[in-house]
Each structure stands twice: as structure tokens, then as C-alpha cells.
Amino acid sequence: MSIIHPDNSYPTSEKNGDSRSETPASLPTESPAAPQLTAVTAPVGPPPAKPGVWGGWTTVGFGAAIFAIYFVTQSIVAIVFTVTKLINNPSLPAGQAISALSSDGLLISIVTIVSAIAGTGFIILFIHIRKGPGIADYLGFKSMRSRTYGMLALVILGLAVLSFIADYFFNTPRDTSFTVDAFQTSRWPVLLGIAVVLFAPVFEECFFRGFVFVGLRASKVGAVGAIVLTALAWALLHLQYDVYGMTTIFVLGIVFGIVRLKTGSLWSTLILHMAWNLIAIVAVAVSS
């Protein structure tokens, strides 16, 4: 029998001396509130910037390494060529074979192609090590507007006219004996043409107006210093010519550097270089 308490409390039962409150099943109970977990996220910043081009001194150091590899490759090819020539011609004096190397057109063709491949390969390697801009962006292989090609045609025409005027004004005809001898001893003139018009410009432009120019321009010497220094180094590369010929190459280097700076594209100087060498090789072929 239930006992109704006046204070409306719920009935209790005693069992074995233990008194417990009985809660009806229909009465809702409240459990302690669960702590609210707030997700903490780290602040999101901009992604780390990619490295830029190599600095000035690093560019000079890598440039010296590329030059060394370029000349070592040429030396190895020349040695192999000479030894092969002596083996095939036992009666040929060694001194005569060595003295003829400087103007041997076949050797010049092979040396130019092989050393250009080696030098360009190490340019690509040193750019890849930087893990910054892609190879094309680093060297400046950017598309040009259509009117730029017309400008390049005018530049190459102007250079040819100025070269002719300089020859006439200074009464100093260009020494073409090296080019003529190389063409006459090339055995395969087409191979010489490919080496001079394609492989040599590709390496020299990628190196001077590409890799070295970009690094020096970003250094303290700036764009003007980059133009002058690359033109000077390019002229010193062509020691096979006389002073007048090297001076001409230095002036060409200044013009190429300005064009490279104004167009922002290495394609511009590569086209000029190829066109200039093509004119030279065609002139020699016609005169021979």
C-alpha cells in the first residue's frame, strides 16, 4: 500500500537497512554537460617562395665550371681525333698533325657539336640544382610578339651594313683565313654548317645571354654590367681571330645584350646569332 506523503516526495523502500530513492522511469534525468571541444587550427600563411636565380658570385663560379667542362671536352675530342689520325696515317709526322688541328674543319665541326652538348647539359644541371624557375624561364626562352621578328631582321641588316662600312673606313679587311681553312678542310661542309649555325649559337647564347646574363643582372653590377661583361667574355672565347675580329665580336655582344634586355627573350639573340653565323658561312662558301 502506498503512503502519500504530505511533502509530495516520492515513496521510499527499506531493504536490509538500505534506503534508496526510487526514480520513476518516466522522469528525465540530466547528465553532466560534456565539455565542448574547439578545434584549434594553425594559422595558414603564404606558401614558401621558390628560390630565384643564382646570385652573382655563384653564377661566376658555376660559369667557370661550365667553361672548364667545355674546354676539357674540346681537348679530349681533339686528342682522340689526333690519335685516330696518326693511327690511320703512320707516316704523318706528329708535329704536323698537331699544328693542323687549329684549322681542321672536320675537327672543328666535331669539337663544336660535342662541347656544345656537354656545356649546355651542365647549364641545365646547375639550373635544376637551384630548384627555382624552370629551365626555359631561367634562361629567358619567352615568346616574342610578331613585330619583334621584324625588328630583329632590321638589326641583323644594320649590323651587316655597319660591318661593311667599318671594313671600308678602317681599311682593314676582315681576316677570314681561319674560316676559309676550316671550310676547305671540313670534308663535310654541311656538318660544319650545322655546327656553326646551330650548335655553337645554342650553347653560347644559353651560356652568355642566358645563364651568366641572368645571374649578373640580378647582382650589384646590374643590367649594364651584365651586358658589358658577357660581351667581353664572349669576345675572349674567340681567340682564333685577330684583334679586329675580336673587337667586332665584342660590339656584337653589346648589341646582343641590349636586344636581350629589351625583348626579355633569349630567342631574340639566338636568332641574331644564328643569322650572323649563317651569313658568314655562306659568304665563305661563295668565295671558296
PLY file of the C-alpha trace (Angstrom):
ply
format ascii 1.0
element vertex 288
property float x
property float y
property float z
element edge 287
property int vertex1
property int vertex2
end_header
0.00 0.00 0.00
1.39 3.39 -0.98
1.72 6.09 1.55
1.23 9.55 0.21
3.48 11.99 1.97
2.30 15.48 2.51
5.52 16.98 1.09
4.83 15.21 -2.27
8.14 13.34 -2.04
8.39 10.01 -3.79
7.96 6.82 -1.82
10.97 5.07 -0.40
11.53 1.45 0.39
13.75 -0.02 3.03
15.56 -3.22 2.35
18.24 -4.69 4.60
18.61 -1.35 6.27
19.45 0.39 2.96
17.27 3.26 1.99
17.37 4.33 -1.71
15.32 6.75 -3.69
13.37 5.19 -6.49
13.20 7.32 -9.59
10.34 6.64 -11.94
11.37 5.62 -15.44
9.34 8.43 -16.94
11.31 11.15 -15.12
14.03 12.64 -17.29
17.47 12.81 -15.81
20.19 15.32 -16.51
23.75 14.12 -17.10
26.70 16.43 -16.63
27.25 18.55 -19.71
30.04 17.21 -21.95
32.89 19.67 -22.45
32.76 21.44 -25.80
35.90 20.72 -27.86
37.04 23.54 -30.07
39.30 22.64 -32.98
42.49 24.66 -32.96
43.99 25.24 -36.42
47.40 26.62 -37.12
47.45 29.95 -38.92
47.73 29.47 -42.68
50.38 31.66 -44.28
51.52 32.07 -47.87
53.40 29.12 -49.36
57.19 29.39 -49.19
58.58 31.26 -52.16
60.68 29.34 -54.65
64.35 30.31 -54.87
65.18 32.80 -57.58
68.19 32.73 -59.86
71.70 32.12 -58.61
73.50 35.15 -57.20
76.32 36.94 -58.94
79.31 35.13 -57.41
77.63 31.75 -57.60
76.86 32.39 -61.25
80.51 33.28 -61.88
81.64 30.12 -60.09
79.27 27.84 -61.97
80.11 29.70 -65.17
83.80 28.98 -64.66
82.96 25.31 -64.09
80.91 25.18 -67.30
83.74 26.84 -69.20
86.22 24.32 -67.82
83.98 21.41 -68.82
83.55 22.97 -72.26
87.30 23.24 -72.86
88.13 19.87 -71.33
85.59 18.27 -73.66
87.20 20.02 -76.61
90.65 18.83 -75.54
89.52 15.22 -75.15
87.87 15.24 -78.58
90.99 16.81 -80.14
93.26 14.19 -78.57
91.08 11.31 -79.74
90.88 12.86 -83.22
94.66 13.29 -83.44
95.46 9.79 -82.20
92.98 8.31 -84.67
94.50 10.36 -87.46
98.04 9.21 -86.60
96.94 5.57 -86.41
95.34 5.79 -89.84
98.36 7.67 -91.25
101.51 6.23 -89.62
103.79 8.20 -91.95
102.28 11.54 -90.91
104.63 13.43 -88.53
103.02 14.04 -85.16
104.08 17.69 -85.15
102.42 18.32 -88.47
99.24 16.61 -87.35
99.08 18.71 -84.17
99.82 22.00 -85.94
96.99 21.36 -88.41
94.40 20.88 -85.67
93.57 24.56 -85.24
92.16 24.87 -88.76
90.94 21.34 -89.44
87.32 21.82 -90.42
86.25 18.28 -89.59
87.75 18.51 -86.12
86.18 21.94 -85.59
82.78 20.52 -86.55
83.04 17.56 -84.17
84.54 19.59 -81.32
81.89 22.31 -81.63
78.99 19.85 -81.57
80.27 17.67 -78.71
81.44 20.52 -76.47
78.20 22.44 -77.07
76.18 19.44 -75.94
78.35 18.99 -72.84
78.31 22.69 -71.92
74.55 23.05 -72.41
73.98 19.90 -70.37
75.80 21.38 -67.37
73.93 24.67 -67.73
70.71 22.69 -67.40
72.15 20.75 -64.44
73.11 23.87 -62.47
69.72 25.45 -63.10
67.99 22.25 -61.95
70.04 22.20 -58.74
68.66 25.64 -57.85
65.11 24.21 -57.76
63.71 27.60 -58.68
62.41 28.74 -62.05
62.14 26.20 -64.82
64.93 25.95 -67.35
63.06 27.88 -70.05
62.03 30.63 -67.62
65.51 30.84 -66.09
67.27 31.27 -69.44
64.57 33.53 -70.85
63.02 31.41 -73.59
59.89 33.52 -73.75
57.61 34.03 -76.72
58.00 37.25 -78.68
55.48 39.46 -80.41
55.32 39.23 -84.17
56.69 42.72 -84.71
59.83 41.76 -82.77
60.86 39.46 -85.60
60.75 42.40 -88.00
62.92 44.37 -85.60
65.44 41.52 -85.48
65.62 41.47 -89.27
66.44 45.19 -89.24
69.08 44.67 -86.56
70.90 41.94 -88.47
70.73 44.00 -91.67
72.08 47.04 -89.85
74.92 45.03 -88.34
75.91 43.69 -91.75
75.94 47.19 -93.24
77.93 48.61 -90.32
80.44 45.77 -90.63
80.92 46.54 -94.31
81.34 50.27 -93.59
83.83 49.58 -90.81
85.89 47.36 -93.10
85.96 50.12 -95.70
86.53 53.02 -93.28
89.37 51.42 -91.32
90.80 49.86 -94.48
91.23 46.68 -92.50
89.72 43.73 -94.31
88.45 41.03 -92.04
90.84 38.11 -91.53
88.82 35.18 -92.84
91.74 32.77 -93.19
90.57 30.70 -90.23
87.04 30.34 -91.56
88.22 29.66 -95.11
90.71 27.00 -93.99
88.07 25.37 -91.79
85.58 25.30 -94.65
88.07 23.84 -97.13
89.21 21.09 -94.75
85.77 20.27 -93.35
85.23 17.28 -95.73
81.50 17.61 -94.99
80.63 21.31 -95.28
77.06 20.58 -94.21
78.33 19.23 -90.87
80.41 22.37 -90.40
77.37 24.49 -91.20
75.26 22.63 -88.63
77.97 23.05 -86.01
78.48 26.76 -86.66
74.89 27.83 -87.33
73.06 25.62 -84.81
75.18 24.10 -82.03
77.59 26.98 -81.39
74.85 29.65 -81.09
72.70 27.46 -78.85
75.47 26.90 -76.31
76.92 30.41 -76.44
73.56 32.14 -76.09
72.36 29.81 -73.33
75.61 30.47 -71.51
76.38 34.17 -72.10
72.99 35.82 -72.67
71.19 33.17 -70.68
72.80 31.70 -67.56
75.52 34.32 -66.95
73.46 37.33 -68.03
70.57 36.46 -65.71
72.84 35.93 -62.71
74.89 39.08 -63.23
71.82 41.24 -63.89
70.42 40.18 -60.50
73.70 41.12 -58.80
75.18 44.53 -57.98
76.56 45.04 -61.49
73.02 45.26 -62.86
71.88 45.08 -66.45
74.63 47.35 -67.86
77.38 45.37 -66.18
75.83 42.11 -67.35
75.78 43.34 -70.97
79.40 44.54 -70.93
80.87 41.57 -69.05
79.11 38.93 -71.16
80.18 40.72 -74.36
83.78 40.83 -73.16
83.81 37.17 -72.13
82.21 36.19 -75.43
84.91 38.05 -77.38
87.68 36.36 -75.38
86.20 32.99 -76.29
87.10 33.63 -79.94
90.87 33.88 -79.64
91.26 32.27 -83.07
90.53 35.67 -84.64
92.72 38.76 -84.80
92.17 41.89 -82.69
89.84 43.42 -85.27
87.73 40.27 -85.37
87.53 40.05 -81.59
86.58 43.72 -81.38
83.79 43.05 -83.87
82.55 40.18 -81.69
82.65 42.43 -78.61
80.49 45.04 -80.37
78.12 42.28 -81.47
77.97 41.14 -77.84
76.96 44.63 -76.72
74.21 44.77 -79.35
73.02 41.26 -78.49
72.95 42.15 -74.79
70.82 45.24 -75.42
68.43 43.23 -77.58
68.25 40.56 -74.88
67.40 43.17 -72.27
64.81 44.99 -74.36
62.98 41.92 -75.65
63.29 39.91 -72.44
63.68 36.79 -74.55
66.71 34.66 -75.33
65.07 33.68 -78.62
65.94 37.14 -79.95
69.71 36.83 -79.56
69.66 33.17 -80.59
68.03 34.17 -83.88
70.52 37.02 -84.38
73.48 34.75 -83.61
72.31 32.04 -85.98
71.64 34.57 -88.74
75.07 36.19 -88.32
76.89 32.85 -88.46
74.80 31.76 -91.45
75.76 34.91 -93.35
79.43 34.30 -92.53
79.44 30.63 -93.59
77.52 31.38 -96.80
79.94 34.19 -97.66
82.90 31.84 -97.20
81.22 29.10 -99.24
80.54 31.53 -102.10
84.07 32.94 -102.04
85.58 29.46 -101.98
0 1
1 2
2 3
3 4
4 5
5 6
6 7
7 8
8 9
9 10
10 11
11 12
12 13
13 14
14 15
15 16
16 17
17 18
18 19
19 20
20 21
21 22
22 23
23 24
24 25
25 26
26 27
27 28
28 29
29 30
30 31
31 32
32 33
33 34
34 35
35 36
36 37
37 38
38 39
39 40
40 41
41 42
42 43
43 44
44 45
45 46
46 47
47 48
48 49
49 50
50 51
51 52
52 53
53 54
54 55
55 56
56 57
57 58
58 59
59 60
60 61
61 62
62 63
63 64
64 65
65 66
66 67
67 68
68 69
69 70
70 71
71 72
72 73
73 74
74 75
75 76
76 77
77 78
78 79
79 80
80 81
81 82
82 83
83 84
84 85
85 86
86 87
87 88
88 89
89 90
90 91
91 92
92 93
93 94
94 95
95 96
96 97
97 98
98 99
99 100
100 101
101 102
102 103
103 104
104 105
105 106
106 107
107 108
108 109
109 110
110 111
111 112
112 113
113 114
114 115
115 116
116 117
117 118
118 119
119 120
120 121
121 122
122 123
123 124
124 125
125 126
126 127
127 128
128 129
129 130
130 131
131 132
132 133
133 134
134 135
135 136
136 137
137 138
138 139
139 140
140 141
141 142
142 143
143 144
144 145
145 146
146 147
147 148
148 149
149 150
150 151
151 152
152 153
153 154
154 155
155 156
156 157
157 158
158 159
159 160
160 161
161 162
162 163
163 164
164 165
165 166
166 167
167 168
168 169
169 170
170 171
171 172
172 173
173 174
174 175
175 176
176 177
177 178
178 179
179 180
180 181
181 182
182 183
183 184
184 185
185 186
186 187
187 188
188 189
189 190
190 191
191 192
192 193
193 194
194 195
195 196
196 197
197 198
198 199
199 200
200 201
201 202
202 203
203 204
204 205
205 206
206 207
207 208
208 209
209 210
210 211
211 212
212 213
213 214
214 215
215 216
216 217
217 218
218 219
219 220
220 221
221 222
222 223
223 224
224 225
225 226
226 227
227 228
228 229
229 230
230 231
231 232
232 233
233 234
234 235
235 236
236 237
237 238
238 239
239 240
240 241
241 242
242 243
243 244
244 245
245 246
246 247
247 248
248 249
249 250
250 251
251 252
252 253
253 254
254 255
255 256
256 257
257 258
258 259
259 260
260 261
261 262
262 263
263 264
264 265
265 266
266 267
267 268
268 269
269 270
270 271
271 272
272 273
273 274
274 275
275 276
276 277
277 278
278 279
279 280
280 281
281 282
282 283
283 284
284 285
285 286
286 287
